């Protein structure tokens, strides 16, 4: 599948921005310091038996106490932007609209944002990267109560815009609503860990959760546009994840259709309502029937109005898969995409690309370019920002492999080439790139196993050591960026 290609170091636009991404729970630690309330991840990582490899984010990378050093490292590595998230429960410990605000939590983010700006680094801030207030989960089931969640999220967002919006000019409401809905409420591998015990044909939760996220995003987008954008002059959007899907058998129309359906279930589920201001994709309505919630006329008015405000498509992308339509056996318990199987090998036994240390993540830059094309033809009015891209290397528990992370350098080099081709050969506007991640960190249900960082973290000492990929990215971004 073309994965033996050499890295070509193709050019990128002069204005192409480069930075790294993290999320609060994965790096901050200080889980119960200075008045912070409990999030669903604080609870989930302490369940017995453990669902997170016996590990948790109580200490993580200790970023809470290392802000100045970490920001200086970013600056030394040539980063001009940083995608970070806010811990809702540091700011409002109980989370709700009538609950007290924690000024110490706000002061922490003030310090971080100020340090970034002093080093010439523009913050891009995600309001919600999976660490919801536990209290809201206990009060009303979090995303399962659309009206309650929306009201609380509006309040939290308004507070963040008013306290940080003088300095933060790029806002992201939700990170990966698909993962929140499916992994949190269908197969249960992420907090709050709900499982589809009754089989996929009766399960309604993931679709309700997705519905809540879409409407809450739209509501907060409207608030930003009406109350803050006129003076703060920033931009707002959402970040969607998605693999690219190739047909398992290129000559089988059912597999070609399966690949397209899988992309629509993955991306257009959120993209169509949010960016086009319209109903869910038709294939979802057909397959899910009345399990998929219905937008009211008021909802559609809100979606139509806010679809014009979102000013970029935030893309998290890691890898590609083959999609195969299963016809010879009944759907699996948690299948929800018309019985489509995801594979790393096609009908001819060809692999999609070489595996990283996580089996699902393979080097497949051709799929990345195709995904950029797919997204840009479905949402042609939006420039794309790559809000996450990166990989863990095979054998990286060995410090020598970690320091000279050849696998990662090749992955990053090829994925940047794919962006270059998308820009210059396919005419797609890709504005910038955030590598996942600034540093090794707590990888959710996989604990501290997979190391996605371009900076190595020693979890005993919390010492940071840049890997060669960090220097590679610093240099290649400099060299590739031409003058046009
Ligand atoms: O750490 C996360 C990165 C790493 O890989 C980050 O917080 C997330 O926003 C993002 O989801 N990340 C990520 N995603 C890949 C998800 C692939 C799911 C397939 C798993 C199959 C077992």
Boltz pocket constraint, residues with backbone or C-beta under 6 A from the ligand:
constraints:
  - pocket:
      binder: B
      contacts: [[A, 23], [A, 26], [A, 175], [A, 176], [A, 179], [A, 241], [A, 316], [A, 318], [A, 360], [A, 388], [A, 436], [A, 442], [A, 443], [A, 444], [A, 452]]
      max_distance: 6.0
